[in-house]
Structure formats: C-alpha cells, structure tokens
C-alpha cells in the first residue's frame, strides 16, 4: 500500500486487509524500488514452488508431471495423474463418482460404467501399496476421500 495514512492503526488495518507492504507518503523513491525488488523476489520464489502439490510424503510435480511417495518415483498414466491431482487439490473432501467424472473425464453425466472405480483402484495400487498410511479411502455410499 502506498498511502498518506501513517499511524500504527492505519498500518495494521492495511496489513489485515491483505497488503504485503505499507509505505507512507512522502517517501524516498529508492525505498520504493527496494521494497518492490523484495516483493518481486518473494513472488519469484513462490512461483517456483507453487507448481507442486504435497500431501504427507506424496509429492506431485505439476510441471514435470511426476509423482513421488517417500523416495519412490510413481509411474502414472496421464489419466491417473489427473485423477491424483484432483484428489490432492480436494484433500479431505468426499468426492462422488459424478464429481470425479465431471472434473477428470470432462463428462457431465453418469455413463453407467465403473471406470472411476477401476482408475481409483489403479491409483491405490501405485500410491498406497507398501505404505502403512493409506491416502485414498472409500466413503461407502458417497464416493472417495483423499487424505485423513
């Protein structure tokens, strides 16, 4: 924020409203440039790490299209990758088969097959087998839930 309001209360209100920085007028132009450089550097750092989804010891790299759990690389098909990404982005939520077909298969109706169940089974074998903590669970009568 760049403002003429310079009391401590004004600054607190600005930060609580979501400001990353608060600069009171009048200001030195060099100070403004220094603050902008810091914010840009922070944004660059965040952008480099923002393309990974992590849950427990499972990591999904959205740029490289790779998955790892612990120290093991998990070989996924494109559809399995999309399904896992959808699960990870919705961790803790119960996802119905219809939700999954709409978001992962881009189909907005129940086409009467068990394709979702088959792919969830494929994914379970790849990410949960050999691990004591299972990440994909069935919520009987509702669908699937990823995570705790």
N, C-alpha and C positions, 0 to 999 in steps of 0.2 A: 504494500500500500504506500502510496505517496500522498501525503496529506498535510494540512496545516494544523491539525489537531494533535497536540503533543503531550497531553497528560498521560500518566500511567494508566488511568481508567480507559482513555481512548485507545491506547495501545492494546490493552487486554481485550477490549471489545473487538478490535481489528483482528487479533490473532484467533479469538474464539470464532469469528466469522469465517475463518479459513485462510487468512493471509499467511504467506510463507515468510514475509519480511515486512518491516514497517519503517518507513523513512519520513521524517518530519521536515517540512519546508520551513525556512530556506535550507538548502543542502549544498554540499560540495559535489560537483559533477563527478569528480574522481571517486568519491564514496559510492555514488550511484552505480558507476561502472564496476567497481569492486564487488558490490552486492549482486549485481546481475551476473557477473562471472561465476560467483559461488553458486547461485541458483541454477545456472546452465550446467555447471559441473555436476551438481547433485542430480539434475534431470538426466544427464547422460549416463551416470552410474545406475540410476533406477531403470532406465530403458534397457540397459544391457542385461539386467537380471529379471526384468519383467516378463520375459518370454519362457519362463519355466514355471510349471506347477509342481508343488511339493506337498506331499501328504505322508506323514510318518517317514518311512525310509524309501518311499516311492517317489521318483522324480520323472517328470515328463518334460522334455525339451521341445518346445513348440517350433523352434527354428530348425533344429536338426532332425526333428521327427523321430526322436529316440526315447526309449523308456528304460529306466534302471531301478532296480529294487535291491537295496543293500549294495553289494559290489557286483551284482549280476546284471548284464545287459539283457533286456527282454525283447525278443524279436516279435514285432506286431505287424499285422497287415494294416492297410490304410483304414479299413472299417473298424478294426479293433482299436486302432489309435484314436479314431474319432469317438468311439464309444467310451474309452477310458478318459479322454479329455472331458467329455460331457459329465461323466461320473465325478471327476475331480473338481470341476467347476461347480458342481452341485452337491458337494460332500455334506453328509448329514441330512439331506432331503430324501424323502421317499419318492422315487421316480417310477411312474407307471409304465407299462409296456407301450401305451399310446404316446406318452411323453417322449420316450426314447425313439419310437419310430418317427415321430414328427421331427425331432431335432437331429438325429443321427442319419436316418434314411430319407429325410425330407418327404415323408409320406404322411398325409393328414387323415388317414382312415385306417381302421384295423383290417389288414388284408388277410386275416384268418390263418396265419402261419405261425410257427414257433421260432421264427428267425431271430427274434430278440433273445429268447431263452438259449438258443444254440450259441449265439455270439457271446452272451454273458458267460456261458459255460467255457467257451474257448479262452476268454479273458481270465476267468478264475484259475484255470489250469496254468496259465502263464504267469500271473502275478501273485497268486496265493499259495500255489503248491510249494511245499517245503518251508513255509513260514508259519510260525505259531499264531501270529496276528493276521486274521483274515480280513481283507478290506472290502470285499463285496459280499453282502448278505441279502437273503431273500426276506421280504416282509410279506408273509403269506396273505394272499387276497388283495394286496396293494401293488406290489412290484419289487423294486430293488432299492437298497440303500448302500451308499459307499461311505466307508469310514466308521466311526464309533457310533 
